Amino acid sequence: MHTQPLAAAEFDFIDDTLLKYGDDHSVLNLAELDGYFTALVSSPEQVDVAEWFPTIWGGQNPEWSNMDDAQRFLELCVRHMNTLAAQLAGNAQGFKALFDENEHQGQSVTLAEEWCFGYIRGAAIGNWPELSAEQAANLEKISWCAEQDNFELPVDLDVAAHQRRVSEIEPAARALHDYWLSQR
C-alpha cells in the first residue's frame, strides 16, 4: 500500500482533472474529494473502486480524452486514500482535513462546507448502518456544515461561532473513523 502523501503538483493535477471532467453532479474540488475519501476510508466495510470511482463523476465515468491522465488520476486518488487511511489509523491526531480558507471582512475564515459535503457523499456510498447516539452526534457535526454547501457568507456572520463549529469537524471525523475501525 503506497502511502506517500501527494505533492502540491499532484494535488493540482487532481483539482484540474475534477474541473475538466466534472459537472454539477460530480465532486468539484479537492476539498470535497478529501472529505469523500475520508468517509470512505472510515467506512465500516471497504468500498470497491468500481463503486466509489464513478460516484466522483456523479455516477458516470467521464469520456477521458487521454487514458494516461485517467490512469494517473486513479492512481493519485488511491494513493491519497491510502495516505488518509494510514494517517487515521496510525496518527489520527495528525489528521488534517483539506478545508478551504477565505477572507471575510478582513478575517481569515476556514470553510469546511465542500469537505463536509464530500464526507456525507462518502458515508452514503459506504452504506453506513444506523449509528449510536454518540456517533450520530459526531456525524451531525459534519452534516451541519454539509448543508451549508455553496452558501455565501452572510455579512453578519459570527466568525468566532462559525470557526468553533468548524473546529469540531476533524475530531468528529477521527471519532467516526475510530468507531468503525473498532467494529471491523
ZIVEN-V681696 format. One line per field, one symbol per residue. phi: phi as a letter, one per 30 degrees, with the letter a starting at -180 (. if undefined). A space follows every 10 residues. Layout:
BEGIN
phi: ???
END
This chain:
BEGIN
phi: .dcdeddedd ddddeddddd cdbdccdcad dddddedddd dcddbdcded cddddecijb dddddbdddd ddeddddddd dddddddddc bedddbdddd bbcbhicdbd ccededdddd ddddddhdde cdeddddddd dddedddcei ddddeceded dddddddddd dddddddddd dddd
END
